[in-house]
Amino acid sequence: MNLTFLNKTDKQLEAIKFDSTTDGKLARQEVRRRKLVGYCDGTAIKYVDPKAVTVDPESSVGQVRINGVLQ
């Protein structure tokens, strides 16, 4: 285990993990380990607009489709 990746932030690991080198592999392993442990330092969290409107599709549970038309 390379202890240098324990000191990196989530944002730094996200930037490194797509490399096809040994460092990329170690970064992916560290990201996976942090997810299993439940650790997050908050640097890689993307901003989510709380006022954004979400559209929920209608449920099709219990409905039958005949020739592509809901009955």
mmCIF file of the N, C-alpha and C atoms, coordinates in Angstrom:
data_MODEL
# 
_entry.id   MODEL 
# 
loop_
_atom_site.group_PDB 
_atom_site.id 
_atom_site.type_symbol 
_atom_site.label_atom_id 
_atom_site.label_alt_id 
_atom_site.label_comp_id 
_atom_site.label_asym_id 
_atom_site.label_entity_id 
_atom_site.label_seq_id 
_atom_site.pdbx_PDB_ins_code 
_atom_site.Cartn_x 
_atom_site.Cartn_y 
_atom_site.Cartn_z 
_atom_site.occupancy 
_atom_site.B_iso_or_equiv 
_atom_site.pdbx_formal_charge 
_atom_site.auth_seq_id 
_atom_site.auth_comp_id 
_atom_site.auth_asym_id 
_atom_site.auth_atom_id 
_atom_site.pdbx_PDB_model_num 
ATOM 1   N N  . MET A 1 1  ? 0.841   -1.170 0.000   1.00 0.00 ? 1  MET A N  1 
ATOM 2   C CA . MET A 1 1  ? 0.000   0.000  0.000   1.00 0.00 ? 1  MET A CA 1 
ATOM 3   C C  . MET A 1 1  ? 0.885   1.231  0.000   1.00 0.00 ? 1  MET A C  1 
ATOM 4   N N  . ASN A 1 2  ? 0.592   2.148  -0.898  1.00 0.00 ? 2  ASN A N  1 
ATOM 5   C CA . ASN A 1 2  ? 1.345   3.384  -1.003  1.00 0.00 ? 2  ASN A CA 1 
ATOM 6   C C  . ASN A 1 2  ? 0.662   4.442  -0.134  1.00 0.00 ? 2  ASN A C  1 
ATOM 7   N N  . LEU A 1 3  ? 1.345   4.882  0.905   1.00 0.00 ? 3  LEU A N  1 
ATOM 8   C CA . LEU A 1 3  ? 0.740   5.791  1.870   1.00 0.00 ? 3  LEU A CA 1 
ATOM 9   C C  . LEU A 1 3  ? 0.626   7.221  1.365   1.00 0.00 ? 3  LEU A C  1 
ATOM 10  N N  . THR A 1 4  ? 1.254   7.550  0.240   1.00 0.00 ? 4  THR A N  1 
ATOM 11  C CA . THR A 1 4  ? 1.155   8.908  -0.276  1.00 0.00 ? 4  THR A CA 1 
ATOM 12  C C  . THR A 1 4  ? -0.255  9.216  -0.767  1.00 0.00 ? 4  THR A C  1 
ATOM 13  N N  . PHE A 1 5  ? -0.997  8.196  -1.170  1.00 0.00 ? 5  PHE A N  1 
ATOM 14  C CA . PHE A 1 5  ? -2.354  8.423  -1.666  1.00 0.00 ? 5  PHE A CA 1 
ATOM 15  C C  . PHE A 1 5  ? -3.352  8.616  -0.529  1.00 0.00 ? 5  PHE A C  1 
ATOM 16  N N  . LEU A 1 6  ? -2.982  8.245  0.688   1.00 0.00 ? 6  LEU A N  1 
ATOM 17  C CA . LEU A 1 6  ? -3.853  8.504  1.835   1.00 0.00 ? 6  LEU A CA 1 
ATOM 18  C C  . LEU A 1 6  ? -3.921  9.988  2.152   1.00 0.00 ? 6  LEU A C  1 
ATOM 19  N N  . ASN A 1 7  ? -2.864  10.727 1.819   1.00 0.00 ? 7  ASN A N  1 
ATOM 20  C CA . ASN A 1 7  ? -2.807  12.154 2.127   1.00 0.00 ? 7  ASN A CA 1 
ATOM 21  C C  . ASN A 1 7  ? -3.433  13.030 1.054   1.00 0.00 ? 7  ASN A C  1 
ATOM 22  N N  . LYS A 1 8  ? -3.771  12.468 -0.091  1.00 0.00 ? 8  LYS A N  1 
ATOM 23  C CA . LYS A 1 8  ? -4.342  13.257 -1.180  1.00 0.00 ? 8  LYS A CA 1 
ATOM 24  C C  . LYS A 1 8  ? -5.828  13.487 -0.937  1.00 0.00 ? 8  LYS A C  1 
ATOM 25  N N  . THR A 1 9  ? -6.332  14.600 -1.461  1.00 0.00 ? 9  THR A N  1 
ATOM 26  C CA . THR A 1 9  ? -7.751  14.901 -1.331  1.00 0.00 ? 9  THR A CA 1 
ATOM 27  C C  . THR A 1 9  ? -8.530  14.125 -2.384  1.00 0.00 ? 9  THR A C  1 
ATOM 28  N N  . ASP A 1 10 ? -9.845  14.094 -2.214  1.00 0.00 ? 10 ASP A N  1 
ATOM 29  C CA . ASP A 1 10 ? -10.694 13.401 -3.182  1.00 0.00 ? 10 ASP A CA 1 
ATOM 30  C C  . ASP A 1 10 ? -10.576 14.028 -4.573  1.00 0.00 ? 10 ASP A C  1 
ATOM 31  N N  . LYS A 1 11 ? -10.459 15.339 -4.619  1.00 0.00 ? 11 LYS A N  1 
ATOM 32  C CA . LYS A 1 11 ? -10.354 16.036 -5.902  1.00 0.00 ? 11 LYS A CA 1 
ATOM 33  C C  . LYS A 1 11 ? -9.056  15.668 -6.621  1.00 0.00 ? 11 LYS A C  1 
ATOM 34  N N  . GLN A 1 12 ? -7.969  15.546 -5.886  1.00 0.00 ? 12 GLN A N  1 
ATOM 35  C CA . GLN A 1 12 ? -6.697  15.149 -6.486  1.00 0.00 ? 12 GLN A CA 1 
ATOM 36  C C  . GLN A 1 12 ? -6.770  13.713 -6.997  1.00 0.00 ? 12 GLN A C  1 
ATOM 37  N N  . LEU A 1 13 ? -7.410  12.841 -6.238  1.00 0.00 ? 13 LEU A N  1 
ATOM 38  C CA . LEU A 1 13 ? -7.534  11.442 -6.663  1.00 0.00 ? 13 LEU A CA 1 
ATOM 39  C C  . LEU A 1 13 ? -8.401  11.314 -7.913  1.00 0.00 ? 13 LEU A C  1 
ATOM 40  N N  . GLU A 1 14 ? -9.469  12.126 -8.002  1.00 0.00 ? 14 GLU A N  1 
ATOM 41  C CA . GLU A 1 14 ? -10.326 12.098 -9.186  1.00 0.00 ? 14 GLU A CA 1 
ATOM 42  C C  . GLU A 1 14 ? -9.550  12.497 -10.436 1.00 0.00 ? 14 GLU A C  1 
ATOM 43  N N  . ALA A 1 15 ? -8.621  13.431 -10.299 1.00 0.00 ? 15 ALA A N  1 
ATOM 44  C CA . ALA A 1 15 ? -7.828  13.868 -11.445 1.00 0.00 ? 15 ALA A CA 1 
ATOM 45  C C  . ALA A 1 15 ? -6.820  12.800 -11.871 1.00 0.00 ? 15 ALA A C  1 
ATOM 46  N N  . ILE A 1 16 ? -6.317  12.035 -10.927 1.00 0.00 ? 16 ILE A N  1 
ATOM 47  C CA . ILE A 1 16 ? -5.280  11.043 -11.214 1.00 0.00 ? 16 ILE A CA 1 
ATOM 48  C C  . ILE A 1 16 ? -5.857  9.717  -11.678 1.00 0.00 ? 16 ILE A C  1 
ATOM 49  N N  . LYS A 1 17 ? -7.057  9.372  -11.264 1.00 0.00 ? 17 LYS A N  1 
ATOM 50  C CA . LYS A 1 17 ? -7.556  8.006  -11.442 1.00 0.00 ? 17 LYS A CA 1 
ATOM 51  C C  . LYS A 1 17 ? -7.766  7.590  -12.897 1.00 0.00 ? 17 LYS A C  1 
ATOM 52  N N  . PHE A 1 18 ? -7.812  8.523  -13.838 1.00 0.00 ? 18 PHE A N  1 
ATOM 53  C CA . PHE A 1 18 ? -8.006  8.156  -15.232 1.00 0.00 ? 18 PHE A CA 1 
ATOM 54  C C  . PHE A 1 18 ? -6.692  7.901  -15.964 1.00 0.00 ? 18 PHE A C  1 
ATOM 55  N N  . ASP A 1 19 ? -5.560  8.075  -15.288 1.00 0.00 ? 19 ASP A N  1 
ATOM 56  C CA . ASP A 1 19 ? -4.262  7.785  -15.887 1.00 0.00 ? 19 ASP A CA 1 
ATOM 57  C C  . ASP A 1 19 ? -4.086  6.279  -16.019 1.00 0.00 ? 19 ASP A C  1 
ATOM 58  N N  . SER A 1 20 ? -3.448  5.854  -17.078 1.00 0.00 ? 20 SER A N  1 
ATOM 59  C CA . SER A 1 20 ? -3.201  4.421  -17.276 1.00 0.00 ? 20 SER A CA 1 
ATOM 60  C C  . SER A 1 20 ? -1.794  4.068  -16.798 1.00 0.00 ? 20 SER A C  1 
ATOM 61  N N  . THR A 1 21 ? -1.456  4.569  -15.628 1.00 0.00 ? 21 THR A N  1 
ATOM 62  C CA . THR A 1 21 ? -0.165  4.291  -15.015 1.00 0.00 ? 21 THR A CA 1 
ATOM 63  C C  . THR A 1 21 ? -0.389  3.616  -13.675 1.00 0.00 ? 21 THR A C  1 
ATOM 64  N N  . THR A 1 22 ? 0.700   3.324  -13.000 1.00 0.00 ? 22 THR A N  1 
ATOM 65  C CA . THR A 1 22 ? 0.602   2.727  -11.667 1.00 0.00 ? 22 THR A CA 1 
ATOM 66  C C  . THR A 1 22 ? -0.049  3.701  -10.689 1.00 0.00 ? 22 THR A C  1 
ATOM 67  N N  . ASP A 1 23 ? 0.241   4.996  -10.852 1.00 0.00 ? 23 ASP A N  1 
ATOM 68  C CA . ASP A 1 23 ? -0.395  5.987  -9.982  1.00 0.00 ? 23 ASP A CA 1 
ATOM 69  C C  . ASP A 1 23 ? -1.906  6.017  -10.184 1.00 0.00 ? 23 ASP A C  1 
ATOM 70  N N  . GLY A 1 24 ? -2.358  5.876  -11.416 1.00 0.00 ? 24 GLY A N  1 
ATOM 71  C CA . GLY A 1 24 ? -3.798  5.827  -11.679 1.00 0.00 ? 24 GLY A CA 1 
ATOM 72  C C  . GLY A 1 24 ? -4.451  4.626  -11.033 1.00 0.00 ? 24 GLY A C  1 
ATOM 73  N N  . LYS A 1 25 ? -3.767  3.497  -11.096 1.00 0.00 ? 25 LYS A N  1 
ATOM 74  C CA . LYS A 1 25 ? -4.291  2.284  -10.470 1.00 0.00 ? 25 LYS A CA 1 
ATOM 75  C C  . LYS A 1 25 ? -4.389  2.460  -8.959  1.00 0.00 ? 25 LYS A C  1 
ATOM 76  N N  . LEU A 1 26 ? -3.350  3.013  -8.348  1.00 0.00 ? 26 LEU A N  1 
ATOM 77  C CA . LEU A 1 26 ? -3.356  3.231  -6.907  1.00 0.00 ? 26 LEU A CA 1 
ATOM 78  C C  . LEU A 1 26 ? -4.420  4.257  -6.503  1.00 0.00 ? 26 LEU A C  1 
ATOM 79  N N  . ALA A 1 27 ? -4.639  5.257  -7.348  1.00 0.00 ? 27 ALA A N  1 
ATOM 80  C CA . ALA A 1 27 ? -5.678  6.252  -7.056  1.00 0.00 ? 27 ALA A CA 1 
ATOM 81  C C  . ALA A 1 27 ? -7.059  5.609  -7.112  1.00 0.00 ? 27 ALA A C  1 
ATOM 82  N N  . ARG A 1 28 ? -7.301  4.744  -8.100  1.00 0.00 ? 28 ARG A N  1 
ATOM 83  C CA . ARG A 1 28 ? -8.590  4.041  -8.187  1.00 0.00 ? 28 ARG A CA 1 
ATOM 84  C C  . ARG A 1 28 ? -8.809  3.147  -6.982  1.00 0.00 ? 28 ARG A C  1 
ATOM 85  N N  . GLN A 1 29 ? -7.766  2.484  -6.524  1.00 0.00 ? 29 GLN A N  1 
ATOM 86  C CA . GLN A 1 29 ? -7.882  1.639  -5.336  1.00 0.00 ? 29 GLN A CA 1 
ATOM 87  C C  . GLN A 1 29 ? -8.203  2.472  -4.101  1.00 0.00 ? 29 GLN A C  1 
ATOM 88  N N  . GLU A 1 30 ? -7.589  3.643  -3.989  1.00 0.00 ? 30 GLU A N  1 
ATOM 89  C CA . GLU A 1 30 ? -7.848  4.507  -2.838  1.00 0.00 ? 30 GLU A CA 1 
ATOM 90  C C  . GLU A 1 30 ? -9.271  5.060  -2.871  1.00 0.00 ? 30 GLU A C  1 
ATOM 91  N N  . VAL A 1 31 ? -9.749  5.422  -4.066  1.00 0.00 ? 31 VAL A N  1 
ATOM 92  C CA . VAL A 1 31 ? -11.131 5.895  -4.194  1.00 0.00 ? 31 VAL A CA 1 
ATOM 93  C C  . VAL A 1 31 ? -12.095 4.788  -3.787  1.00 0.00 ? 31 VAL A C  1 
ATOM 94  N N  . ARG A 1 32 ? -11.827 3.574  -4.239  1.00 0.00 ? 32 ARG A N  1 
ATOM 95  C CA . ARG A 1 32 ? -12.674 2.422  -3.891  1.00 0.00 ? 32 ARG A CA 1 
ATOM 96  C C  . ARG A 1 32 ? -12.641 2.169  -2.383  1.00 0.00 ? 32 ARG A C  1 
ATOM 97  N N  . ARG A 1 33 ? -11.464 2.266  -1.769  1.00 0.00 ? 33 ARG A N  1 
ATOM 98  C CA . ARG A 1 33 ? -11.331 2.051  -0.331  1.00 0.00 ? 33 ARG A CA 1 
ATOM 99  C C  . ARG A 1 33 ? -12.113 3.106  0.448   1.00 0.00 ? 33 ARG A C  1 
ATOM 100 N N  . ARG A 1 34 ? -12.019 4.365  -0.006  1.00 0.00 ? 34 ARG A N  1 
ATOM 101 C CA . ARG A 1 34 ? -12.737 5.433  0.684   1.00 0.00 ? 34 ARG A CA 1 
ATOM 102 C C  . ARG A 1 34 ? -14.246 5.264  0.574   1.00 0.00 ? 34 ARG A C  1 
ATOM 103 N N  . LYS A 1 35 ? -14.731 4.763  -0.574  1.00 0.00 ? 35 LYS A N  1 
ATOM 104 C CA . LYS A 1 35 ? -16.165 4.523  -0.711  1.00 0.00 ? 35 LYS A CA 1 
ATOM 105 C C  . LYS A 1 35 ? -16.625 3.406  0.221   1.00 0.00 ? 35 LYS A C  1 
ATOM 106 N N  . LEU A 1 36 ? -15.823 2.354  0.345   1.00 0.00 ? 36 LEU A N  1 
ATOM 107 C CA . LEU A 1 36 ? -16.191 1.242  1.221   1.00 0.00 ? 36 LEU A CA 1 
ATOM 108 C C  . LEU A 1 36 ? -16.203 1.658  2.685   1.00 0.00 ? 36 LEU A C  1 
ATOM 109 N N  . VAL A 1 37 ? -15.275 2.525  3.064   1.00 0.00 ? 37 VAL A N  1 
ATOM 110 C CA . VAL A 1 37 ? -15.192 2.992  4.443   1.00 0.00 ? 37 VAL A CA 1 
ATOM 111 C C  . VAL A 1 37 ? -16.244 4.055  4.723   1.00 0.00 ? 37 VAL A C  1 
ATOM 112 N N  . GLY A 1 38 ? -16.646 4.785  3.679   1.00 0.00 ? 38 GLY A N  1 
ATOM 113 C CA . GLY A 1 38 ? -17.615 5.856  3.852   1.00 0.00 ? 38 GLY A CA 1 
ATOM 114 C C  . GLY A 1 38 ? -16.979 7.200  4.119   1.00 0.00 ? 38 GLY A C  1 
ATOM 115 N N  . TYR A 1 39 ? -15.729 7.369  3.703   1.00 0.00 ? 39 TYR A N  1 
ATOM 116 C CA . TYR A 1 39 ? -14.999 8.609  3.931   1.00 0.00 ? 39 TYR A CA 1 
ATOM 117 C C  . TYR A 1 39 ? -15.173 9.557  2.747   1.00 0.00 ? 39 TYR A C  1 
ATOM 118 N N  . CYS A 1 40 ? -15.396 10.831 3.036   1.00 0.00 ? 40 CYS A N  1 
ATOM 119 C CA . CYS A 1 40 ? -15.477 11.862 2.002   1.00 0.00 ? 40 CYS A CA 1 
ATOM 120 C C  . CYS A 1 40 ? -14.995 13.168 2.619   1.00 0.00 ? 40 CYS A C  1 
ATOM 121 N N  . ASP A 1 41 ? -13.998 13.804 1.988   1.00 0.00 ? 41 ASP A N  1 
ATOM 122 C CA . ASP A 1 41 ? -13.506 15.069 2.538   1.00 0.00 ? 41 ASP A CA 1 
ATOM 123 C C  . ASP A 1 41 ? -14.224 16.266 1.930   1.00 0.00 ? 41 ASP A C  1 
ATOM 124 N N  . GLY A 1 42 ? -15.083 16.041 0.952   1.00 0.00 ? 42 GLY A N  1 
ATOM 125 C CA . GLY A 1 42 ? -15.917 17.105 0.406   1.00 0.00 ? 42 GLY A CA 1 
ATOM 126 C C  . GLY A 1 42 ? -15.310 17.901 -0.720  1.00 0.00 ? 42 GLY A C  1 
ATOM 127 N N  . THR A 1 43 ? -14.092 17.598 -1.145  1.00 0.00 ? 43 THR A N  1 
ATOM 128 C CA . THR A 1 43 ? -13.463 18.395 -2.195  1.00 0.00 ? 43 THR A CA 1 
ATOM 129 C C  . THR A 1 43 ? -13.925 18.001 -3.588  1.00 0.00 ? 43 THR A C  1 
ATOM 130 N N  . ALA A 1 44 ? -14.437 16.799 -3.770  1.00 0.00 ? 44 ALA A N  1 
ATOM 131 C CA . ALA A 1 44 ? -14.841 16.339 -5.100  1.00 0.00 ? 44 ALA A CA 1 
ATOM 132 C C  . ALA A 1 44 ? -16.350 16.409 -5.303  1.00 0.00 ? 44 ALA A C  1 
ATOM 133 N N  . ILE A 1 45 ? -17.083 16.977 -4.341  1.00 0.00 ? 45 ILE A N  1 
ATOM 134 C CA . ILE A 1 45 ? -18.535 17.063 -4.466  1.00 0.00 ? 45 ILE A CA 1 
ATOM 135 C C  . ILE A 1 45 ? -18.886 18.178 -5.439  1.00 0.00 ? 45 ILE A C  1 
ATOM 136 N N  . LYS A 1 46 ? -19.706 17.851 -6.417  1.00 0.00 ? 46 LYS A N  1 
ATOM 137 C CA . LYS A 1 46 ? -20.147 18.833 -7.389  1.00 0.00 ? 46 LYS A CA 1 
ATOM 138 C C  . LYS A 1 46 ? -21.352 19.579 -6.814  1.00 0.00 ? 46 LYS A C  1 
ATOM 139 N N  . TYR A 1 47 ? -21.496 20.835 -7.152  1.00 0.00 ? 47 TYR A N  1 
ATOM 140 C CA . TYR A 1 47 ? -22.583 21.664 -6.653  1.00 0.00 ? 47 TYR A CA 1 
ATOM 141 C C  . TYR A 1 47 ? -23.889 21.243 -7.300  1.00 0.00 ? 47 TYR A C  1 
ATOM 142 N N  . VAL A 1 48 ? -24.907 21.068 -6.490  1.00 0.00 ? 48 VAL A N  1 
ATOM 143 C CA . VAL A 1 48 ? -26.240 20.720 -6.970  1.00 0.00 ? 48 VAL A CA 1 
ATOM 144 C C  . VAL A 1 48 ? -27.167 21.875 -6.627  1.00 0.00 ? 48 VAL A C  1 
ATOM 145 N N  . ASP A 1 49 ? -27.857 22.396 -7.629  1.00 0.00 ? 49 ASP A N  1 
ATOM 146 C CA . ASP A 1 49 ? -28.756 23.526 -7.427  1.00 0.00 ? 49 ASP A CA 1 
ATOM 147 C C  . ASP A 1 49 ? -30.007 23.059 -6.683  1.00 0.00 ? 49 ASP A C  1 
ATOM 148 N N  . PRO A 1 50 ? -30.261 23.571 -5.485  1.00 0.00 ? 50 PRO A N  1 
ATOM 149 C CA . PRO A 1 50 ? -31.431 23.113 -4.731  1.00 0.00 ? 50 PRO A CA 1 
ATOM 150 C C  . PRO A 1 50 ? -32.750 23.578 -5.332  1.00 0.00 ? 50 PRO A C  1 
ATOM 151 N N  . LYS A 1 51 ? -32.714 24.592 -6.200  1.00 0.00 ? 51 LYS A N  1 
ATOM 152 C CA . LYS A 1 51 ? -33.941 25.106 -6.810  1.00 0.00 ? 51 LYS A CA 1 
ATOM 153 C C  . LYS A 1 51 ? -34.242 24.469 -8.159  1.00 0.00 ? 51 LYS A C  1 
ATOM 154 N N  . ALA A 1 52 ? -33.413 23.537 -8.579  1.00 0.00 ? 52 ALA A N  1 
ATOM 155 C CA . ALA A 1 52 ? -33.610 22.893 -9.878  1.00 0.00 ? 52 ALA A CA 1 
ATOM 156 C C  . ALA A 1 52 ? -34.889 22.048 -9.852  1.00 0.00 ? 52 ALA A C  1 
ATOM 157 N N  . VAL A 1 53 ? -35.621 22.089 -10.941 1.00 0.00 ? 53 VAL A N  1 
ATOM 158 C CA . VAL A 1 53 ? -36.872 21.351 -11.045 1.00 0.00 ? 53 VAL A CA 1 
ATOM 159 C C  . VAL A 1 53 ? -36.573 19.969 -11.598 1.00 0.00 ? 53 VAL A C  1 
ATOM 160 N N  . THR A 1 54 ? -37.035 18.954 -10.900 1.00 0.00 ? 54 THR A N  1 
ATOM 161 C CA . THR A 1 54 ? -36.865 17.588 -11.386 1.00 0.00 ? 54 THR A CA 1 
ATOM 162 C C  . THR A 1 54 ? -38.209 17.078 -11.887 1.00 0.00 ? 54 THR A C  1 
ATOM 163 N N  . VAL A 1 55 ? -38.179 16.371 -12.985 1.00 0.00 ? 55 VAL A N  1 
ATOM 164 C CA . VAL A 1 55 ? -39.396 15.831 -13.573 1.00 0.00 ? 55 VAL A CA 1 
ATOM 165 C C  . VAL A 1 55 ? -39.403 14.335 -13.330 1.00 0.00 ? 55 VAL A C  1 
ATOM 166 N N  . ASP A 1 56 ? -40.416 13.877 -12.620 1.00 0.00 ? 56 ASP A N  1 
ATOM 167 C CA . ASP A 1 56 ? -40.557 12.447 -12.364 1.00 0.00 ? 56 ASP A CA 1 
ATOM 168 C C  . ASP A 1 56 ? -41.442 11.832 -13.439 1.00 0.00 ? 56 ASP A C  1 
ATOM 169 N N  . PRO A 1 57 ? -40.956 10.792 -14.112 1.00 0.00 ? 57 PRO A N  1 
ATOM 170 C CA . PRO A 1 57 ? -41.789 10.156 -15.131 1.00 0.00 ? 57 PRO A CA 1 
ATOM 171 C C  . PRO A 1 57 ? -42.975 9.444  -14.473 1.00 0.00 ? 57 PRO A C  1 
ATOM 172 N N  . GLU A 1 58 ? -44.043 9.344  -15.233 1.00 0.00 ? 58 GLU A N  1 
ATOM 173 C CA . GLU A 1 58 ? -45.224 8.665  -14.714 1.00 0.00 ? 58 GLU A CA 1 
ATOM 174 C C  . GLU A 1 58 ? -44.921 7.183  -14.541 1.00 0.00 ? 58 GLU A C  1 
ATOM 175 N N  . SER A 1 59 ? -45.484 6.618  -13.521 1.00 0.00 ? 59 SER A N  1 
ATOM 176 C CA . SER A 1 59 ? -45.272 5.200  -13.262 1.00 0.00 ? 59 SER A CA 1 
ATOM 177 C C  . SER A 1 59 ? -46.095 4.370  -14.236 1.00 0.00 ? 59 SER A C  1 
ATOM 178 N N  . SER A 1 60 ? -45.492 3.316  -14.754 1.00 0.00 ? 60 SER A N  1 
ATOM 179 C CA . SER A 1 60 ? -46.214 2.433  -15.672 1.00 0.00 ? 60 SER A CA 1 
ATOM 180 C C  . SER A 1 60 ? -46.484 1.085  -15.022 1.00 0.00 ? 60 SER A C  1 
ATOM 181 N N  . VAL A 1 61 ? -46.490 1.065  -13.682 1.00 0.00 ? 61 VAL A N  1 
ATOM 182 C CA . VAL A 1 61 ? -46.764 -0.168 -12.956 1.00 0.00 ? 61 VAL A CA 1 
ATOM 183 C C  . VAL A 1 61 ? -48.246 -0.489 -13.085 1.00 0.00 ? 61 VAL A C  1 
ATOM 184 N N  . GLY A 1 62 ? -48.557 -1.691 -13.485 1.00 0.00 ? 62 GLY A N  1 
ATOM 185 C CA . GLY A 1 62 ? -49.941 -2.125 -13.601 1.00 0.00 ? 62 GLY A CA 1 
ATOM 186 C C  . GLY A 1 62 ? -50.590 -1.736 -14.923 1.00 0.00 ? 62 GLY A C  1 
ATOM 187 N N  . GLN A 1 63 ? -49.835 -1.163 -15.846 1.00 0.00 ? 63 GLN A N  1 
ATOM 188 C CA . GLN A 1 63 ? -50.382 -0.782 -17.148 1.00 0.00 ? 63 GLN A CA 1 
ATOM 189 C C  . GLN A 1 63 ? -49.875 -1.763 -18.193 1.00 0.00 ? 63 GLN A C  1 
ATOM 190 N N  . VAL A 1 64 ? -50.676 -1.964 -19.210 1.00 0.00 ? 64 VAL A N  1 
ATOM 191 C CA . VAL A 1 64 ? -50.360 -2.925 -20.263 1.00 0.00 ? 64 VAL A CA 1 
ATOM 192 C C  . VAL A 1 64 ? -50.111 -2.162 -21.556 1.00 0.00 ? 64 VAL A C  1 
ATOM 193 N N  . ARG A 1 65 ? -49.067 -2.570 -22.259 1.00 0.00 ? 65 ARG A N  1 
ATOM 194 C CA . ARG A 1 65 ? -48.783 -1.999 -23.580 1.00 0.00 ? 65 ARG A CA 1 
ATOM 195 C C  . ARG A 1 65 ? -49.195 -2.988 -24.666 1.00 0.00 ? 65 ARG A C  1 
ATOM 196 N N  . ILE A 1 66 ? -50.031 -2.512 -25.569 1.00 0.00 ? 66 ILE A N  1 
ATOM 197 C CA . ILE A 1 66 ? -50.419 -3.321 -26.728 1.00 0.00 ? 66 ILE A CA 1 
ATOM 198 C C  . ILE A 1 66 ? -50.033 -2.522 -27.961 1.00 0.00 ? 66 ILE A C  1 
ATOM 199 N N  . ASN A 1 67 ? -49.135 -3.072 -28.757 1.00 0.00 ? 67 ASN A N  1 
ATOM 200 C CA . ASN A 1 67 ? -48.597 -2.422 -29.952 1.00 0.00 ? 67 ASN A CA 1 
ATOM 201 C C  . ASN A 1 67 ? -48.014 -1.043 -29.633 1.00 0.00 ? 67 ASN A C  1 
ATOM 202 N N  . GLY A 1 68 ? -47.357 -0.916 -28.477 1.00 0.00 ? 68 GLY A N  1 
ATOM 203 C CA . GLY A 1 68 ? -46.699 0.315  -28.108 1.00 0.00 ? 68 GLY A CA 1 
ATOM 204 C C  . GLY A 1 68 ? -47.609 1.374  -27.509 1.00 0.00 ? 68 GLY A C  1 
ATOM 205 N N  . VAL A 1 69 ? -48.896 1.048  -27.294 1.00 0.00 ? 69 VAL A N  1 
ATOM 206 C CA . VAL A 1 69 ? -49.842 2.015  -26.743 1.00 0.00 ? 69 VAL A CA 1 
ATOM 207 C C  . VAL A 1 69 ? -50.258 1.548  -25.365 1.00 0.00 ? 69 VAL A C  1 
ATOM 208 N N  . LEU A 1 70 ? -50.207 2.461  -24.395 1.00 0.00 ? 70 LEU A N  1 
ATOM 209 C CA . LEU A 1 70 ? -50.655 2.106  -23.050 1.00 0.00 ? 70 LEU A CA 1 
ATOM 210 C C  . LEU A 1 70 ? -52.164 1.932  -23.045 1.00 0.00 ? 70 LEU A C  1 
ATOM 211 N N  . GLN A 1 71 ? -52.629 0.892  -22.418 1.00 0.00 ? 71 GLN A N  1 
ATOM 212 C CA . GLN A 1 71 ? -54.071 0.605  -22.344 1.00 0.00 ? 71 GLN A CA 1 
ATOM 213 C C  . GLN A 1 71 ? -54.575 0.835  -20.948 1.00 0.00 ? 71 GLN A C  1 
# 
